[in-house]
Amino acid sequence: MKRYLDFNATCPPLPEVIEAVSRASASAIGNPSSLHWAGRAARRIVDDARDRLAAHLHCESGSVVFTSGGTESDNIAIHATTAAHPGGGTIITTAIEHPAVLRPLEQLQSPQWQLQQIKPNASGVIDTQAMIEAIDAADDLRLVCIMLVNNESGAIQPAAEIARHCRTRHIPILIDAVQALGKIAIDATQLDADFIALSAHKIGGPKGVGALIVRRGVKIAQLAPGGGQERGRRSGTENVPGIAGFAAALGIIDFNDYRPIRDHFESRLCASIPESSIIAADAPRSANTSLFTLPGVDGETILMQLDLAGFAVASGSACSSGKREPSHVLRAMGVNDTLARSAIRVSFGPGNSTADADALIEALLQSRNRLKQMAGF
Ligand SMILES: Cc1ncc(COP(=O)(O)O)c(C=O)c1O
């Protein structure tokens, strides 16, 4: 039996989304930039989706720029802001960002561009005061980047407080809200960030489509200049079916519904494997996520055994799996490399039940015992 328990990596497309994508693929035959009837029909689909996303996030439709996903949204915000400062400066971010933020920032690093990464506390949460102090101490600060919900631990970050401080200091801020959509309420007007990055596939929308919410008045240089779509902010013919699917996914899944399953799983895990430890257990966390360590075993090996038994779970960050480096998030939290290598992430979503959680506990126990026997325990 196959059990999918990796919703933070991606949420399988919802039936409503598949229907919307296929309807838009069949009906929107024109290019949304064309002035004729076929173009206008495609344009209507894009504009309607833009209005729905704006209403969902409580922002203006004009703030929504459709992109190919979270990675592109983060990159546009970073490059657009830094391109306006040829003389360089300082960027402050956190040590627990997704690679979609960390990699472009690391690439920028040069004698002109300094990067400061604020570490989280042992529970995986960035200390608001520490970040504000770093912001106040930097005199040539060009950009602040912080995520709203961490993809590995689920820990909710003080992005709203940091954004409020940045506004008073007139410092641009990017909030990566890719893992927050469907998990915590997002009010773009209240957040008032210069940029908010989003991705459709985390909420059951299509893969390869997302959005960047750009605060009114913020100018952005195009990463890939071209036909000037999205009001000159992101060139390229819009992914009309993908955008329709993104809009169709909005508001359907509430990952808070999976808190009882996650909590049931964690209490059984701690009872059956007492040496296991739940990461970020005492932090405010997204309700569907459980990241834990199993001392003495290798997370990747457990993951492969679970895969053979039909379970789809992740070890550390799914986006960087395949790489044998321990999770940078766990490292930043002060977890040692050996323990970090034992980490497994389970993220629940539609279709899951407590029976899946129970079956996973049994499979974990079997894998762990097998590995311990092999290691001569
Ligand atoms: C916090 C965060 N930011 C950015 C991304 C990248 O989004 P996408 O897969 O749409 O490029 C992810 C994907 O896992 C993520 O979790």
Ligand as a Chemical Component Dictionary entry (heavy atoms), coordinates in Angstrom:
data_LIG
# 
_chem_comp.id                   LIG 
_chem_comp.type                 NON-POLYMER 
_chem_comp.pdbx_formal_charge   0 
_chem_comp.three_letter_code    LIG 
# 
loop_
_chem_comp_atom.comp_id 
_chem_comp_atom.atom_id 
_chem_comp_atom.alt_atom_id 
_chem_comp_atom.type_symbol 
_chem_comp_atom.charge 
_chem_comp_atom.model_Cartn_x 
_chem_comp_atom.model_Cartn_y 
_chem_comp_atom.model_Cartn_z 
_chem_comp_atom.pdbx_ordinal 
LIG C1 C1 C 0 10.300 27.848 1.964  1  
LIG C2 C2 C 0 10.421 27.522 0.503  2  
LIG N1 N1 N 0 10.796 28.478 -0.361 3  
LIG C3 C3 C 0 10.909 28.236 -1.673 4  
LIG C4 C4 C 0 10.640 26.997 -2.200 5  
LIG C5 C5 C 0 10.758 26.779 -3.680 6  
LIG O1 O1 O 0 9.492  26.742 -4.267 7  
LIG P1 P1 P 0 9.292  26.069 -5.710 8  
LIG O2 O2 O 0 9.384  24.603 -5.514 9  
LIG O3 O3 O 0 7.925  26.507 -6.134 10 
LIG O4 O4 O 0 10.349 26.633 -6.592 11 
LIG C6 C6 C 0 10.241 25.952 -1.341 12 
LIG C7 C7 C 0 9.990  24.584 -1.855 13 
LIG O5 O5 O 0 10.097 23.610 -1.130 14 
LIG C8 C8 C 0 10.124 26.229 0.049  15 
LIG O6 O6 O 0 9.756  25.271 0.911  16 
# 
loop_
_chem_comp_bond.comp_id 
_chem_comp_bond.atom_id_1 
_chem_comp_bond.atom_id_2 
_chem_comp_bond.value_order 
_chem_comp_bond.pdbx_ordinal 
LIG C1 C2 SING 1  
LIG C2 N1 SING 2  
LIG C2 C8 DOUB 3  
LIG N1 C3 DOUB 4  
LIG C3 C4 SING 5  
LIG C4 C5 SING 6  
LIG C4 C6 DOUB 7  
LIG C5 O1 SING 8  
LIG O1 P1 SING 9  
LIG P1 O2 DOUB 10 
LIG P1 O3 SING 11 
LIG P1 O4 SING 12 
LIG C6 C7 SING 13 
LIG C6 C8 SING 14 
LIG C7 O5 DOUB 15 
LIG C8 O6 SING 16 
# 
